[in-house]
Amino acid sequence: MVKSVTIDLDAELHDVLQTKAACTSCSLSQLVNMAIREFMADDEDLIAAGEANSEPPIYCSEVVQELCIPIHLVAS
């Protein structure tokens, strides 16, 4: 089952996701679903281990850096 949701993204994050989607042949929706599943799996692992409160927060800028891929533009 698929549910439709509207989210607001920072312009920079949106641009990075569009580039990543184009390079990986995935849709923005697929990338967001994968990121959320990975994020939630990490949380579930921490909670199961009893370490959820000792983990440092994850900042959006760190996620953006992880998603960034080098783009080489060729001048025409």
C-alpha positions as CSV (number, residue, x, y, z in Angstrom):
1,M,0.0,0.0,0.0
2,V,1.3,3.5,-0.9
3,K,0.2,6.7,0.8
4,S,0.8,10.1,-0.6
5,V,2.5,12.6,1.6
6,T,3.6,16.2,1.0
7,I,6.9,17.2,2.7
8,D,8.9,20.4,2.6
9,L,12.6,20.1,1.8
10,D,15.3,22.7,1.9
11,A,16.2,23.8,-1.6
12,E,19.7,22.5,-1.3
13,L,18.6,19.1,-0.1
14,H,16.0,18.9,-2.9
15,D,18.7,19.7,-5.5
16,V,21.0,17.0,-4.1
17,L,18.2,14.5,-4.1
18,Q,17.3,15.3,-7.7
19,T,20.9,14.8,-8.7
20,K,21.2,11.6,-6.8
21,A,17.9,10.3,-8.3
22,A,19.0,11.1,-11.8
23,C,22.4,9.4,-11.3
24,T,20.9,6.2,-9.7
25,S,17.8,5.9,-11.8
26,C,15.6,6.2,-8.7
27,S,12.7,8.5,-8.0
28,L,12.8,11.1,-5.3
29,S,10.2,9.0,-3.5
30,Q,12.3,5.9,-3.6
31,L,15.3,7.8,-2.2
32,V,13.2,9.3,0.6
33,N,11.7,5.9,1.4
34,M,15.2,4.3,1.5
35,A,16.6,7.0,3.7
36,I,13.6,6.8,6.2
37,R,13.9,3.0,6.3
38,E,17.6,3.2,7.0
39,F,17.1,5.9,9.6
40,M,14.3,3.9,11.3
41,A,16.4,0.7,11.2
42,D,19.3,2.4,12.9
43,D,16.9,3.7,15.7
44,E,15.4,0.2,16.1
45,D,18.9,-1.3,16.5
46,L,19.8,1.4,19.1
47,I,16.6,0.9,21.1
48,A,17.0,-2.9,21.0
49,A,20.6,-2.4,22.4
50,G,19.4,0.0,25.0
51,E,21.6,2.8,23.7
52,A,19.1,5.1,22.1
53,N,19.7,8.0,24.5
54,S,23.5,7.8,24.3
55,E,23.7,8.4,20.6
56,P,24.5,11.9,19.3
57,P,21.8,13.6,17.2
58,I,21.9,13.3,13.4
59,Y,21.9,16.7,11.7
60,C,20.4,17.4,8.3
61,S,23.7,18.8,7.1
62,E,25.4,15.5,7.8
63,V,22.7,13.6,5.8
64,V,23.1,16.1,2.9
65,Q,26.9,15.6,2.9
66,E,26.4,11.8,2.8
67,L,24.0,12.1,-0.2
68,C,26.3,14.5,-2.1
69,I,27.9,13.1,-5.1
70,P,30.6,14.8,-7.2
71,I,29.2,16.5,-10.3
72,H,31.6,17.3,-13.0
73,L,30.2,19.9,-15.4
74,V,31.7,20.1,-18.9
75,A,31.8,23.6,-20.4
76,S,30.4,23.7,-23.9
